[in-house]
Amino acid sequence: MRGSLLSLVGCSLLAGWMPLSGRAADSTLATESGLTRLLEGELSHWPVTSSGIFVKHLGTGEQAAVRENMAFESASTIKVPIMVLAFQLADQGKLNLDSRYEIKAADMRGGSGIFQYQDVGLKPTLRDAITQMIITSDNTATDIVIAQVGGIDKVNSFLKGQGYRTLHLNEPTLGFFRNSARQVDEKFGALSAEQVFALFTERSSFRQPYQDLIAQYEAALKRNPNVVMEPWEDPAQWFGAASPREMAGLLEGIEKCTVARQTSCDEMKRILRAQQYKHKIPRYLSVPVGNKTGETDAVSDDVAIIYAHSGPIVMTSYNMGVKGPKAELADKMARTARMVVDYFDGKR
């Protein structure tokens, strides 16, 4: 997106925008006439089929949202509740975050993360795995942590018990990658973990034993070049589901320390602030941000706690059916985040 910040919205919208210090005390009225309308104007120009956003200033309680209760493909943002569950179990003495896990060949996962580039036999602590699951969105670490907290059913039972109706984990990342292979040919839907990794890695030591399988897969891709590897329109194929409001509620619980003990919440906030992917919400901000991104071929999400001068702000942005370069959407998300901070903090 080009131009100055104020040129992003029309004059009629700007008429309802005043910085926090100059607005009336009626936050409901301010939300309806100000920030929500600004967000609606912004999202109407985003290159996506469907977008949802939720913003809340945790100090004043003021909220603004667009399609905040709609279910979206969570992509890797669903890793945030997995982290919360792990710390809850640690608080209860049911999980030792200092214990070490030896990574085996069958644990390797493609996509994002650094563990896939290490040799098998690496022994990170569970805390290390949780950290990588968030800051590099490591898929190898994610499936390890899911198993350590008790599996998919345990994660979803935790979310249901917390009162969330939309937040849901469909499958580990292995299932997500296996389903992608199945889209090419049904016969690839029953591959082992090592076979699935061989299809999506460039490491010759993992590919060599499966040369025939890889050749079959590549031939199937040529026969079906227009296959949709990650069909965002089908919720059954999603890694997980989330709504902007519910994910914001979980982030608020981390920031206000209602989801775990203080020491655990402090550690989760530290992990979120160590995020390595800063090209969306945090990009143009000069204040600290703790965030978690999520992305597939046609999905681009980011959820964050923004430590603005006026107080913490939670912001969640979900987008499906991305059209054109993702960098353009990421830029729009970042500029909108800056607009939100300016709205609450006032121009500085």
Protein Blocks (a to p, Z undefined) as FASTA:
>chain_A
ZZjfklmpcfklmmmpccfklpcfblmlmmmmmmmmmmmmmmmmpccfbdcdddddfkno
pacdehklbccdfkjmlmmmmmmmmmmmmmnopacfkbccdddfklpcghedjklmpceh
iacdfklmmmmmmmnopaklmmmmmmmnnpjklmmmmmmmnopakbccfbdfklmmmmmm
mmmpmklmmccfklmmmmmpcbfklmmmmmmmmmmmmmmmmmmmmbcfblfklmklpmbd
cdfklmmmmmmmmmnopmbcfklmmmmmmmmmmpmblklmmmmpcbdcdddddddfkbcc
dddddddfkbpcddddddehiehjfklmmmmmmmmmmmmmmmmnopZZ
